[in-house]
Amino acid sequence: MPRPFTRKLPAHHGCFSYARIPGHETTGAPAGVTYRLFRRDQAGALHAETRNFHPGCSRHLVAAELNVARHQLRNTVDEIDLALMGVV
C-alpha cells in the first residue's frame, strides 16, 4: 500500500522552493499528488513549474520527473537573469 502524501507548503526563503499538494479523495481511492516548484529571478518575479502524479507512480519516477522539472525551471530563470544583466 502506498504511503499517503502530506501537504508541504513552500519555504519562502532563498530563491528556490517547492510545494506538495495531495489530491482530494472523492471515491475512497487514493488520490494523486501535485508538486509545484518555484524560483525567483533577479527582478523578484516568481516562476513556477507544476507536475501532477497519479497514485500508482513509483517514487523513482516521481523523483526523476521532479529533477527534470527543477532543471527546466532553473534554465528558464537563468535565461531571464542573463537577459536582465544584458549578457544575452
C-alpha positions as a Markdown table, in Angstrom:
| # | Residue | x | y | z |
|---|---|---|---|---|
| 1 | Met | 0.0 | 0.0 | 0.0 |
| 2 | Pro | 1.5 | 3.4 | -1.0 |
| 3 | Arg | 2.1 | 5.9 | 1.8 |
| 4 | Pro | -0.2 | 8.9 | 1.9 |
| 5 | Phe | 1.3 | 12.2 | 0.9 |
| 6 | Thr | 1.2 | 15.1 | 3.3 |
| 7 | Arg | 0.8 | 18.7 | 2.4 |
| 8 | Lys | 4.1 | 20.7 | 2.3 |
| 9 | Leu | 4.0 | 24.5 | 1.8 |
| 10 | Pro | 6.8 | 26.5 | 0.2 |
| 11 | Ala | 9.6 | 27.7 | 2.5 |
| 12 | His | 9.6 | 31.4 | 1.4 |
| 13 | His | 13.3 | 31.9 | 1.8 |
| 14 | Gly | 16.1 | 31.6 | -0.8 |
| 15 | Cys | 15.4 | 31.6 | -4.5 |
| 16 | Phe | 14.1 | 28.0 | -4.9 |
| 17 | Ser | 11.1 | 26.4 | -3.1 |
| 18 | Tyr | 8.5 | 23.7 | -3.7 |
| 19 | Ala | 5.1 | 22.7 | -2.5 |
| 20 | Arg | 3.4 | 19.3 | -2.4 |
| 21 | Ile | -0.4 | 19.2 | -2.5 |
| 22 | Pro | -2.2 | 15.9 | -2.2 |
| 23 | Gly | -5.3 | 15.4 | -4.4 |
| 24 | His | -8.8 | 15.1 | -3.0 |
| 25 | Glu | -10.2 | 11.6 | -2.4 |
| 26 | Thr | -13.7 | 11.6 | -3.9 |
| 27 | Thr | -14.3 | 7.9 | -4.4 |
| 28 | Gly | -12.4 | 6.5 | -1.5 |
| 29 | Ala | -9.4 | 5.6 | -3.7 |
| 30 | Pro | -6.0 | 7.2 | -3.0 |
| 31 | Ala | -5.7 | 10.5 | -4.8 |
| 32 | Gly | -2.7 | 11.7 | -6.8 |
| 33 | Val | -0.3 | 14.5 | -5.7 |
| 34 | Thr | 0.7 | 17.8 | -7.3 |
| 35 | Tyr | 4.2 | 19.3 | -6.9 |
| 36 | Arg | 4.8 | 23.0 | -7.6 |
| 37 | Leu | 8.3 | 24.2 | -7.9 |
| 38 | Phe | 9.1 | 27.9 | -7.5 |
| 39 | Arg | 12.1 | 30.1 | -8.3 |
| 40 | Arg | 12.6 | 33.9 | -8.3 |
| 41 | Asp | 14.6 | 35.8 | -10.9 |
| 42 | Gln | 16.9 | 38.7 | -10.2 |
| 43 | Ala | 14.0 | 41.1 | -10.6 |
| 44 | Gly | 12.0 | 39.3 | -7.9 |
| 45 | Ala | 9.4 | 37.8 | -10.3 |
| 46 | Leu | 8.2 | 34.3 | -9.4 |
| 47 | His | 8.3 | 31.5 | -11.9 |
| 48 | Ala | 6.8 | 28.0 | -11.4 |
| 49 | Glu | 6.7 | 24.5 | -12.8 |
| 50 | Thr | 3.9 | 22.1 | -11.9 |
| 51 | Arg | 3.8 | 18.3 | -12.1 |
| 52 | Asn | 0.9 | 16.0 | -11.3 |
| 53 | Phe | 1.4 | 12.4 | -10.4 |
| 54 | His | -1.2 | 9.6 | -10.1 |
| 55 | Pro | -1.2 | 7.3 | -7.0 |
| 56 | Gly | 0.4 | 4.4 | -8.8 |
| 57 | Cys | 3.6 | 6.3 | -9.7 |
| 58 | Ser | 6.8 | 4.9 | -8.2 |
| 59 | Arg | 8.9 | 7.2 | -6.0 |
| 60 | His | 11.8 | 6.7 | -8.5 |
| 61 | Leu | 9.6 | 8.0 | -11.4 |
| 62 | Val | 8.4 | 11.0 | -9.3 |
| 63 | Ala | 11.9 | 11.9 | -8.2 |
| 64 | Ala | 13.2 | 11.6 | -11.8 |
| 65 | Glu | 10.4 | 13.8 | -13.2 |
| 66 | Leu | 10.8 | 16.4 | -10.4 |
| 67 | Asn | 14.5 | 16.6 | -11.2 |
| 68 | Val | 13.8 | 17.3 | -14.9 |
| 69 | Ala | 11.2 | 19.9 | -13.9 |
| 70 | Arg | 13.7 | 21.6 | -11.5 |
| 71 | His | 16.3 | 21.8 | -14.2 |
| 72 | Gln | 13.8 | 23.2 | -16.7 |
| 73 | Leu | 12.8 | 25.9 | -14.2 |
| 74 | Arg | 16.5 | 26.7 | -13.4 |
| 75 | Asn | 17.3 | 27.0 | -17.1 |
| 76 | Thr | 14.3 | 29.3 | -17.7 |
| 77 | Val | 15.1 | 31.6 | -14.8 |
| 78 | Asp | 18.8 | 31.7 | -15.7 |
| 79 | Glu | 18.0 | 32.8 | -19.2 |
| 80 | Ile | 15.8 | 35.6 | -17.8 |
| 81 | Asp | 18.5 | 36.6 | -15.3 |
| 82 | Leu | 21.1 | 36.7 | -18.1 |
| 83 | Ala | 18.8 | 38.9 | -20.2 |
| 84 | Leu | 18.2 | 41.2 | -17.2 |
| 85 | Met | 22.0 | 41.6 | -16.8 |
| 86 | Gly | 22.4 | 42.3 | -20.5 |
| 87 | Val | 24.6 | 39.3 | -21.2 |
| 88 | Val | 22.4 | 37.7 | -23.9 |
